[in-house]
Amino acid sequence: MKFVMADLPPRQRYKLLVSTVTPRPIAWVTTCGRNGVVNAAPYSFFNAMGDDPPLLVLGLLKDGAGANKDTATNIIETGEFVVNLVSEDDAEAMNQSCVDAPRDVSEIDYAGIETAPATRVAPPLIASAPVSFECVRRELLEIGPRQVIAVGEVLVTHIRDALVADLDRLHIDTAAMKLIGRMHGAGTYLRNSDTFTMQRPAYDPARVGRADGETR
Ligand SMILES: Cc1cc2nc3c(=O)[nH]c(=O)nc-3n(C[C@H](O)[C@H](O)[C@H](O)COP(=O)(O)O)c2cc1C
């Protein structure tokens, strides 16, 4: 079947995207409001987008009334955020923190989340997260009426000591982080334990009928 996206209302485009582009990693984002309230919320329109500078990107949709969500408002106002990754152990607290809490209510208190100070930005780290990235806003893209895309530069990466398997070679024990990702629908998740490996192949000219070395 073919769906011309421009012919669909936003909600249906959303469904097509989020039920196909899976799994999506989850950014558990902490920000500070100008009112001093620490905000936490999960965002799965999220990924890493580069290494020079090191970039993380968040897709922040507007709320039902067409207003920016608190995370977007705080990133716009302060230019700072922390992306925490979500382990299986934190799944319940992450889920609690997605409630539509009033702006003066901190999801940190609401969901019983423990925090730890960051070093270069004001928003705190989530203490139980295996990995946290201290970010400053590099770009804010308002593409269309329903979303803001925040591009953050990672200033500092925190990884729990036990997950650094070999410091010299920077081998990180990704499996031990037990991260979860978001799948289709409102409440389907997956664990990152179902992995397999494939070696990256070298180009073989014989497959396209060329002699060895004749690559153009
Ligand atoms: C796993 C998960 C992923 C989510 N991803 C997004 C997302 O990518 N973009 C978005 O706008 N909302 C997303 N949401 C919904 C927000 O977390 C929710 O609207 C939250 O109340 C926003 O909080 P805030 O206003 O404190 O930023 C997600 C919710 C969950 C549970």
The ligand as an SDF file (V2000), in Angstrom:
LIG
                    3D

 31 33  0  0  0  0  0  0  0  0999 V2000
    8.8710    6.1410   25.6250 C   0  0  0  0  0  0  0  0  0  0  0  0
    8.2710    7.4700   25.2760 C   0  0  0  0  0  0  0  0  0  0  0  0
    8.7870    8.2000   24.2160 C   0  0  0  0  0  0  0  0  0  0  0  0
    8.2460    9.4510   23.8860 C   0  0  0  0  0  0  0  0  0  0  0  0
    8.7720   10.1300   22.8340 N   0  0  0  0  0  0  0  0  0  0  0  0
    8.3070   11.3550   22.5240 C   0  0  0  0  0  0  0  0  0  0  0  0
    8.8890   12.0940   21.4430 C   0  0  0  0  0  0  0  0  0  0  0  0
    9.8280   11.6560   20.7730 O   0  0  0  0  0  0  0  0  0  0  0  0
    8.3980   13.3290   21.1870 N   0  0  0  0  0  0  0  0  0  0  0  0
    7.3930   13.8720   21.9280 C   0  0  0  0  0  0  0  0  0  0  0  0
    7.0170   15.0090   21.6780 O   0  0  0  0  0  0  0  0  0  0  0  0
    6.8290   13.1970   22.9640 N   0  0  0  0  0  0  0  0  0  0  0  0
    7.2690   11.9640   23.2840 C   0  0  0  0  0  0  0  0  0  0  0  0
    6.7140   11.2640   24.3320 N   0  0  0  0  0  0  0  0  0  0  0  0
    5.6730   11.9170   25.1560 C   0  0  0  0  0  0  0  0  0  0  0  0
    6.2910   12.8500   26.1860 C   0  0  0  0  0  0  0  0  0  0  0  0
    7.1720   12.1440   27.0460 O   0  0  0  0  0  0  0  0  0  0  0  0
    5.1420   13.4550   27.0260 C   0  0  0  0  0  0  0  0  0  0  0  0
    4.3550   14.2810   26.1940 O   0  0  0  0  0  0  0  0  0  0  0  0
    5.6380   14.2310   28.2270 C   0  0  0  0  0  0  0  0  0  0  0  0
    4.5320   14.5890   29.0400 O   0  0  0  0  0  0  0  0  0  0  0  0
    6.3870   15.4920   27.8370 C   0  0  0  0  0  0  0  0  0  0  0  0
    6.8490   16.0500   29.0410 O   0  0  0  0  0  0  0  0  0  0  0  0
    7.3780   17.5290   29.1850 P   0  0  0  0  0  0  0  0  0  0  0  0
    6.2000   18.4620   28.8780 O   0  0  0  0  0  0  0  0  0  0  0  0
    7.7870   17.5690   30.6050 O   0  0  0  0  0  0  0  0  0  0  0  0
    8.5070   17.7100   28.2260 O   0  0  0  0  0  0  0  0  0  0  0  0
    7.1790    9.9900   24.6570 C   0  0  0  0  0  0  0  0  0  0  0  0
    6.6550    9.2440   25.7250 C   0  0  0  0  0  0  0  0  0  0  0  0
    7.1840    8.0020   26.0110 C   0  0  0  0  0  0  0  0  0  0  0  0
    6.6060    7.2110   27.1610 C   0  0  0  0  0  0  0  0  0  0  0  0
  1  2  1  0
  2  3  1  0
  2 30  2  0
  3  4  2  0
  4  5  1  0
  4 28  1  0
  5  6  2  0
  6  7  1  0
  6 13  1  0
  7  8  2  0
  7  9  1  0
  9 10  1  0
 10 11  2  0
 10 12  1  0
 12 13  2  0
 13 14  1  0
 14 15  1  0
 14 28  1  0
 15 16  1  0
 16 17  1  0
 16 18  1  0
 18 19  1  0
 18 20  1  0
 20 21  1  0
 20 22  1  0
 22 23  1  0
 23 24  1  0
 24 25  2  0
 24 26  1  0
 24 27  1  0
 28 29  2  0
 29 30  1  0
 30 31  1  0
M  END
$$$$
